Amino acid sequence: MCAATTLIHCGKLFDGITETLQPNVDILIRGNRIEEVGCGLHTPSDAEVIDLSQLTVTPGMIDAHVHPDLMESFVANHSNPYSMNDAYCALAAARTAEKALRRGFTTLRAVGAFGCCGYVFHNVRAAIEQGYYLGARMVISQGCCTPGSHGDYVKSLGPVPELIQDYGQRHVCMGNGPEFFRAALREQRRLGYDFAKIMATGGFATEGDSPVDQQLGDDELQMIMATAHELGMGVTAHAYFPALVTKLAEFGIDGIEHAALIDKTTATLLEQKDVYVVPTFMPYEPVVHWDEERMKKKTVAAQKKYRYYQEQFVEGRKVLIESNIRLGYGTDIVAQFFPYESGYEYEAWLNSGIDPYRALKAATSVNAGICQRPQIGTIAPGQLADIAGWKRDLLKDPKALLDCAFVMKDGVCYETESNL
Ligand SMILES: [Zn+2]
């Protein structure tokens, strides 16, 4: 634990916005806030001094696309029946939040549960905020979807109507018709959920759907956006193909998750409307840079879909990178990694030739904007004291965000864990 007043000596500092690593900067923290940032700050007599002169210091990282309710990302709900249970999902979410924190990711944006768990995220968040568990901050949503769609994990229980209906009732944002979604979002808001997520199309890992279908009616999509905005919540959607992304942007969506099959015209529209994209590059690495061995681990149906769209994946990646779209940093879980191993996404950005400062800003100040949390994501006076320190060269080493050496959240230090 850190003292109430702390002075951190940083070897180098990335402040979340400025595209430089400033040498020998000090950060003065009182309580949970940053009070002063500068070179050669006076050390108050009551301050504990932390020497991070061997590290590069950054704001605490933010992962904007996590499904925290899984213990392991590669155990799909159908092979782990416990993931359909609220208590198990809550334990998994608490574990993910703790592991993320210890790896330097002080905030997680939960984009819906992967199991059918009800309202577990706000309980997990409350337990962390009340100090019963160690964990990252959580910005939370529960995915809006229709029965039988990509977001309907209940269908994996098999074609037993009673079982599906019973479990389906606990999938609190799965339903039909605009009025259902209006009521579901008001209920989420009542409980303190932060934003709305729409599972707008099928995916690659789910059987019986397609990444180019539309799984909610236009009236449902428009009602979700209108209701969320009335309630002051942002709205984002899981979507891949240009026609749907265009439609969502025209309906007034704030962000898109994935957008992996996007084209240039659609990217230009997103730039004009300032719609952000959380591209989750890492899960698609074996598709963009075709990797037969890793593809073999996916289901035959998924492999077929990925191969069919492979060229579009390559093109979509290029379009996203060359665009000026506000790109957020998010990992998803459709990969061989655990939901809290958020550092792997950095590897995908750097290996795609993206400027490391764009990636670093995405994981800090840009993601703070996406999360509607302006008090995090930057190191400046008045900001919450969420701070991370890294051993490796952030500008050159794709594994740099896998090797956390210091973490502070809300002015309190925690022991770190390296992924390496
Ligand atoms: Zn996802």
Residues whose N, C-alpha, C, O or C-beta is under 5 A from the ligand:
A	BS01	ZN	D332
